[in-house]
Amino acid sequence: MENFNRLNDKYFKFLFANPDYKDLLIGFVNDVLDNTPKNVERLPPVVDLVYSNREAVPQSALDKTPRFDVMARTFDNRKLHIEVQVAYDPYLLQRLMNYASRSYAGDTHQGEPYSSVQIVFITLLNYNLFPDSEDWYELHRMINVATGAWRLRSMEFHFIDISKLRAKMIKEHAWPKTGLERWLYYLGSIGGKKNMETIAKEDSRVNKMIKLENIFREDPGLFAAYTDWEFEKKLYDATLNHVAIQDEDERKELDNISALVNFIERGCTTLPKAAALLGMTEAEFKAKMAKYNIKIDNA
């Protein structure tokens, strides 16, 4: 399957939330830290870590329950959070601050000194969260705005926009030069199969992920979970489209297009037949798909 989504929630956790492959998580985090701008202090590399419970316990019945994609703790008292956000979320920044604050506060208990834990939040994005910036990597800290001094050292947030990196590399015909770029080249499926094989020869971590990907695809249970998540994501995207559309006729059209695309993906019909069912040409059907931002995954 050419269009395998490596940012799929189930596959990403298979790679990075699995203690059997914690060397992958350590390598990824260290390459993110190594991407810290040269003119600011960078955190030391991670030597080892232990995985933590990804679902935090709410402090009251009215609290939201944070669910982390990947969560781990280092032996020098850093909490690592890795989140993947592939769909637009208008409250993402608020949610990340909420998660990080809860994680920090969870280390402080009555009668004990305040925690010295440090929260390192890494967010992988597949959409443009910061449209006013062309940078695909940003580091956010709480600093003295006058001097740049970093005294509130309890948290730092790394934002990595794969969509921007993909556009940049394709436009410039660029080859991944750093360890982090090779991770993202694979996870973001930026290059074709031949390029991926070349990078796998250069980077043992990419080579390992390709082998694990084959294991994942061949496991019926794992692949079923992957497929279910992809379907739920498509429903979520369609819901966002549906809410944004006020015209009733357009909503009906969106529902029809979405249903027929689902049949095409499952092999129940073809694109020309689906178009004919709605009295459209194939080109008209594709234009409607583009209008509603609908794609055929196995096309």
C-alpha positions in Angstrom: 0.0 0.0 0.0 1.8 3.1 -1.2 -0.2 5.7 0.8 0.6 4.2 4.3 0.1 7.0 6.8 3.1 6.9 9.2 1.5 9.6 11.4 -1.4 7.3 12.1 -2.0 7.2 15.8 -1.8 3.4 16.1 1.4 3.1 14.1 3.1 6.1 15.7 2.5 4.6 19.2 3.6 1.2 17.9 7.0 2.8 17.1 7.5 5.2 19.9 5.3 4.1 22.9 6.7 0.5 22.9 9.4 -0.2 25.5 10.8 -2.8 23.1 11.8 0.0 20.8 12.7 2.7 23.3 16.0 3.3 21.4 13.8 4.9 18.7 12.2 7.3 21.1 15.6 8.2 22.7 17.1 8.8 19.2 14.2 10.9 18.1 14.1 13.1 21.2 17.8 13.6 21.1 17.7 14.7 17.4 14.9 17.2 18.3 17.0 18.6 21.2 20.0 18.8 18.9 17.9 21.0 16.6 17.7 23.7 19.3 19.0 27.0 17.8 22.8 27.4 18.2 22.5 30.8 19.9 20.5 29.5 22.9 21.2 27.0 25.7 20.2 23.4 24.8 19.2 20.6 27.1 21.6 17.6 27.5 20.8 14.5 25.5 18.7 11.7 26.9 20.7 8.7 28.0 17.8 6.5 29.2 14.1 6.7 30.0 11.2 4.8 31.4 7.7 5.0 29.9 4.9 6.6 31.9 1.1 6.2 32.0 -0.3 8.1 29.0 -3.6 8.8 30.6 -3.5 11.2 33.5 -6.0 10.9 36.4 -8.3 14.0 36.6 -8.1 15.8 39.9 -11.9 16.1 40.0 -15.0 14.7 38.3 -15.3 17.9 36.3 -11.8 17.9 35.0 -10.8 16.9 31.5 -8.8 13.7 31.2 -5.5 14.3 29.4 -4.4 11.5 27.0 -0.9 11.7 25.8 0.4 10.0 22.6 3.8 9.2 24.1 5.0 10.0 27.6 8.3 9.0 29.3 10.6 10.2 32.1 14.4 10.5 32.1 16.7 9.7 35.0 17.6 13.4 35.3 14.0 14.3 36.1 12.7 15.4 32.7 9.2 14.5 31.6 8.9 13.9 27.8 5.6 14.4 26.0 5.3 13.6 22.3 2.1 14.6 20.6 1.0 14.2 17.0 -1.6 16.5 15.6 -2.6 15.8 12.0 -5.9 17.7 12.0 -6.7 21.3 12.7 -7.5 22.0 16.4 -8.5 25.6 17.2 -7.6 24.9 20.9 -4.3 23.0 20.4 -2.1 25.6 22.2 -4.5 25.8 25.2 -4.6 22.0 25.3 -0.8 21.7 25.3 -0.5 24.2 28.1 -3.2 22.4 30.1 -1.4 19.1 29.6 2.1 20.5 30.5 0.8 22.3 33.6 -1.0 19.2 34.9 2.1 17.1 34.2 4.3 19.5 36.2 1.8 19.9 39.0 1.4 16.2 39.3 5.0 16.0 40.7 4.2 18.4 43.6 2.5 16.9 46.7 1.4 18.4 50.0 4.2 18.5 52.6 6.9 18.0 50.0 9.2 20.6 48.4 8.3 22.0 45.0 9.3 19.7 42.1 12.4 20.3 40.1 10.9 18.3 37.2 11.3 19.8 33.7 8.6 19.3 31.0 9.8 18.8 27.4 6.9 18.9 25.0 7.4 17.8 21.4 4.5 18.4 19.0 4.5 17.0 15.5 2.1 18.8 13.2 0.9 18.0 9.7 -0.8 21.3 9.2 0.2 25.0 9.4 -0.3 26.0 13.0 1.7 29.2 12.7 0.7 30.8 9.3 2.8 33.9 10.1 6.0 31.9 10.1 7.8 30.0 7.4 9.9 28.0 9.9 9.1 24.3 10.1 10.7 24.1 13.6 10.1 26.4 16.5 11.2 26.3 20.2 9.0 28.1 22.7 10.2 28.9 26.3 9.3 31.3 29.1 12.1 33.9 29.0 12.9 37.4 30.1 11.8 39.3 27.0 14.3 42.1 27.7 17.4 40.0 28.1 16.5 36.6 26.7 17.5 35.0 30.1 15.9 31.6 30.6 15.1 31.4 34.3 11.6 29.8 34.3 13.1 26.5 33.2 10.2 24.2 34.0 8.9 23.8 30.5 9.8 24.0 26.9 7.8 23.3 23.8 9.1 22.1 20.4 6.8 22.5 17.4 7.7 20.6 14.3 5.6 21.2 11.2 6.1 18.4 8.7 3.8 20.0 6.2 6.1 23.0 6.0 9.2 20.8 5.8 7.7 18.7 3.1 6.8 21.8 1.0 10.3 23.2 1.5 12.1 20.0 0.5 10.0 19.4 -2.5 10.4 23.0 -3.7 14.2 23.0 -3.2 14.7 19.4 -4.3 16.5 19.0 -1.0 17.9 15.9 0.6 17.6 15.4 4.4 20.9 16.5 6.0 20.3 16.2 9.8 19.1 13.3 11.9 15.8 15.1 12.6 15.2 15.7 8.9 15.7 12.0 8.2 13.2 11.1 11.0 10.6 13.5 9.5 11.4 12.4 5.9 10.3 8.9 6.9 7.4 9.8 9.3 6.0 12.4 6.9 6.4 10.1 3.8 8.1 13.0 2.0 10.1 11.0 -0.5 9.3 8.0 -2.7 10.3 4.4 -2.1 13.6 4.6 -3.8 14.7 7.7 -1.8 13.5 6.0 1.4 15.7 3.0 0.7 18.7 5.2 0.2 18.1 7.0 3.5 17.7 3.7 5.2 21.2 2.8 4.2 22.5 6.1 5.7 20.5 5.9 8.9 20.0 2.7 10.9 17.0 4.1 12.7 15.1 4.6 9.4 16.1 1.1 8.3 14.7 -0.3 11.6 11.4 1.6 11.2 10.9 0.3 7.7 11.3 -3.3 9.0 8.9 -2.6 11.9 6.5 -1.1 9.4 6.4 -4.4 7.5 5.7 -6.2 10.7 2.9 -3.8 11.6 1.3 -4.1 8.2 1.3 -7.9 8.3 -0.3 -8.2 11.7 -4.1 -8.4 11.2 -4.9 -6.9 14.6 -2.5 -4.0 14.3 -3.5 -3.2 10.8 -7.2 -3.4 11.7 -6.6 -0.8 14.4 -4.8 1.3 11.8 -7.7 1.2 9.4 -10.2 2.0 12.1 -8.2 5.1 13.1 -8.0 6.2 9.4 -11.7 5.9 9.0 -12.4 7.9 12.2 -10.1 10.6 11.1 -11.9 10.8 7.8 -15.2 11.1 9.6 -13.7 13.9 11.8 -12.4 15.8 8.8 -15.8 15.4 7.1 -17.5 16.7 10.3 -15.3 19.8 10.3 -16.3 20.4 6.7 -19.9 19.8 7.5 -20.0 22.3 10.3 -18.4 24.9 8.2 -21.0 24.5 5.4 -24.3 26.4 6.0 -26.0 25.6 2.7 -28.2 22.5 3.0 -27.7 21.5 -0.7 -24.0 21.6 -0.2 -24.2 19.5 2.9 -26.1 16.8 1.0 -23.6 17.0 -1.8 -20.7 16.6 0.7 -22.4 13.6 2.3 -22.9 12.0 -1.1 -19.3 12.6 -2.2 -17.9 11.3 1.1 -20.0 8.1 1.0 -19.0 7.3 -2.6 -15.3 8.0 -1.9 -15.6 5.5 1.0 -17.0 2.9 -1.4 -14.1 3.6 -3.8 -11.5 3.1 -1.1 -13.2 -0.2 -0.1 -13.1 -1.4 -3.7 -16.9 -1.4 -4.0 -17.0 0.9 -7.0 -14.7 3.0 -9.3 -14.3 6.7 -9.6 -16.0 6.9 -13.0 -19.0 4.9 -11.8 -19.3 7.0 -8.6 -19.3 10.2 -10.8 -22.0 8.8 -13.0 -24.2 8.0 -10.1 -24.3 11.7 -9.3 -24.7 12.7 -12.9 -21.1 14.1 -13.1 -18.1 13.6 -15.3 -15.0 12.2 -13.6 -13.4 15.7 -13.8 -16.4 17.2 -12.1 -16.4 14.6 -9.4 -12.7 15.3 -8.7 -13.4 19.1 -8.6 -16.1 18.5 -5.9 -13.6 16.3 -4.0 -11.1 19.2 -4.1 -13.8 21.6 -3.0 -14.5 19.6 0.1 -10.9 18.6 0.7 -11.7 14.9 0.3 -9.0 12.5 -0.9 -9.0 8.9 -2.0 -6.4 7.2 0.2 -5.6 4.3 -2.1 -5.5 6.4 -5.3 
